[in-house]
Amino acid sequence: MPSLFSAFELRGVTFKNRVSVSPMSQYRAQDGFANDWHLVHLGRFVMGGAALVYAEATAVTRDGRRTPGDLGLWDDSQIAPLARIADFITREGSVPGIQLSHAGRKASERRPWHGETPLDDEDAAVRSEHAWPAMAPSALPYAEGWPTPREMSDDDIQAVISAFGAAAKRAKTAGFKVIEVYAAHGFLVHQFLSPITNQRQDKWGGNTENRARFAVEVAREIRRNWPEDLPLAFRLSASDWMDNGLTPEDTVDIAIALKSAGVDLIDCSSGGIGGKDRPQRMTIEHGFQVPFAAQVRSEANIPTMAVGFIWDAAACDTLIDRGDADMIALARELLDDPNWPLHAASQLGRNADHTLWPVESGWWLMKRDRLLSKLGLR
Ligand SMILES: Cc1cc2nc3c(=O)[nH]c(=O)nc-3n(C[C@H](O)[C@H](O)[C@H](O)COP(=O)(O)O)c2cc1C
């Protein structure tokens, strides 16, 4: 049995293999509501054999959306369309997860293909998409040309922590089985964690323990609203790749603090904090963030997920086998091939006669294979 296709358990949830669909924003929601696009987008990965299927970054408050097209769970009325999706994922044998998010100073942004720059009057005129004010731990703009966010008051901080808890409760009602907090890529929780964006002098800023306080309080509030038997994950940027930014060693300390607040898995990404200088010291290669997952797993003693530029089935099997990570997450590779898990299983000798496929496809593929070999065509 290849390690990539062995089962994995977290709390009361069993994943049939180690492949997760990394959260992928579609920017197709209307006022935060999910629709058929999201069902089909996520459904194709369920049919492709992924064990854990994450719905994209989902805002816990209206103002916490990154773009006007983000999903949201700030209101009970947003539960029903997500419940339909979670139900489909569960019925077809995968585990539905959802990523909860607040954009902080990256709120009120254009979609990637509209420029990934702040919304302005042009968006209001062309698409009726109006800019809204953003807030952050410190009043520092994301990059040149971005508005300066309001520095969050204690009341703002408490309100966002409560909003994460309320959204977790709604995620449970919708039928999701895993929550991941988006604490990476320069969004609000990461803005608190990183010394580059958090220059507060109060209990929410300063040393690593203080900067991690917001993340820890978010985790505790979710745990108060999320069943004991369901896993809670955090996606962290394990390195800011910048001088004076977060390092993998800080991330180990943060992971230890999160673990004691009830977090079960760290999804190890990196980068995205923004700012003026943005030195990109990253060397991008296959699995370039895997060492972060390995370090956090061994030094914080917590399960991890590896993500980023991963596509090779044998390499994935090896990294799970070696204990670098407990799961892997794929994004763009799955856009290219939603059936990647099934193809990877075949490549690793775990899918003879297409038995892992949904029978509606697998039966026909098996018949075709037999015919092709009988005719000597394959
Ligand atoms: C279309 C798209 C949307 C994304 N949206 C999110 C998101 O909502 N939340 C998140 O944590 N990462 C998001 N990401 C980043 C991916 O989850 C992933 O970490 C990144 O693409 C690296 O993995 P890959 O090399 O397999 O694509 C997105 C990536 C893509 C391609």
The ligand as an SDF file (V2000), in Angstrom:
LIG
                    3D

 31 33  0  0  0  0  0  0  0  0999 V2000
   -7.1610   29.7730   -8.1670 C   0  0  0  0  0  0  0  0  0  0  0  0
   -6.4380   29.8250   -6.8400 C   0  0  0  0  0  0  0  0  0  0  0  0
   -7.0780   30.3320   -5.7220 C   0  0  0  0  0  0  0  0  0  0  0  0
   -6.4560   30.3040   -4.4710 C   0  0  0  0  0  0  0  0  0  0  0  0
   -7.1600   30.6700   -3.3490 N   0  0  0  0  0  0  0  0  0  0  0  0
   -6.6420   30.4230   -2.1220 C   0  0  0  0  0  0  0  0  0  0  0  0
   -7.4430   30.5260   -0.9620 C   0  0  0  0  0  0  0  0  0  0  0  0
   -8.6440   30.8460   -1.0070 O   0  0  0  0  0  0  0  0  0  0  0  0
   -6.8600   30.2450    0.2320 N   0  0  0  0  0  0  0  0  0  0  0  0
   -5.5520   29.8370    0.3310 C   0  0  0  0  0  0  0  0  0  0  0  0
   -5.0730   29.5560    1.4320 O   0  0  0  0  0  0  0  0  0  0  0  0
   -4.7800   29.7290   -0.7610 N   0  0  0  0  0  0  0  0  0  0  0  0
   -5.3080   29.9660   -1.9830 C   0  0  0  0  0  0  0  0  0  0  0  0
   -4.5540   29.7250   -3.0910 N   0  0  0  0  0  0  0  0  0  0  0  0
   -3.2100   29.1490   -2.9330 C   0  0  0  0  0  0  0  0  0  0  0  0
   -3.2980   27.6170   -3.0200 C   0  0  0  0  0  0  0  0  0  0  0  0
   -4.1490   27.0740   -2.0480 O   0  0  0  0  0  0  0  0  0  0  0  0
   -1.9150   26.9640   -2.9140 C   0  0  0  0  0  0  0  0  0  0  0  0
   -1.3930   27.1760   -1.6330 O   0  0  0  0  0  0  0  0  0  0  0  0
   -0.9310   27.5150   -3.9520 C   0  0  0  0  0  0  0  0  0  0  0  0
   -1.5540   27.6670   -5.2060 O   0  0  0  0  0  0  0  0  0  0  0  0
    0.2900   26.6050   -4.0890 C   0  0  0  0  0  0  0  0  0  0  0  0
   -0.1070   25.3060   -4.4520 O   0  0  0  0  0  0  0  0  0  0  0  0
   -0.0170   24.7670   -5.9890 P   0  0  0  0  0  0  0  0  0  0  0  0
    1.4110   24.9290   -6.4300 O   0  0  0  0  0  0  0  0  0  0  0  0
   -0.4470   23.3180   -5.8890 O   0  0  0  0  0  0  0  0  0  0  0  0
   -0.9460   25.5950   -6.8170 O   0  0  0  0  0  0  0  0  0  0  0  0
   -5.1380   29.8030   -4.3600 C   0  0  0  0  0  0  0  0  0  0  0  0
   -4.4730   29.3540   -5.5030 C   0  0  0  0  0  0  0  0  0  0  0  0
   -5.1100   29.3360   -6.7240 C   0  0  0  0  0  0  0  0  0  0  0  0
   -4.3930   28.7750   -7.9260 C   0  0  0  0  0  0  0  0  0  0  0  0
  1  2  1  0
  2  3  1  0
  2 30  2  0
  3  4  2  0
  4  5  1  0
  4 28  1  0
  5  6  2  0
  6  7  1  0
  6 13  1  0
  7  8  2  0
  7  9  1  0
  9 10  1  0
 10 11  2  0
 10 12  1  0
 12 13  2  0
 13 14  1  0
 14 15  1  0
 14 28  1  0
 15 16  1  0
 16 17  1  0
 16 18  1  0
 18 19  1  0
 18 20  1  0
 20 21  1  0
 20 22  1  0
 22 23  1  0
 23 24  1  0
 24 25  2  0
 24 26  1  0
 24 27  1  0
 28 29  2  0
 29 30  1  0
 30 31  1  0
M  END
$$$$
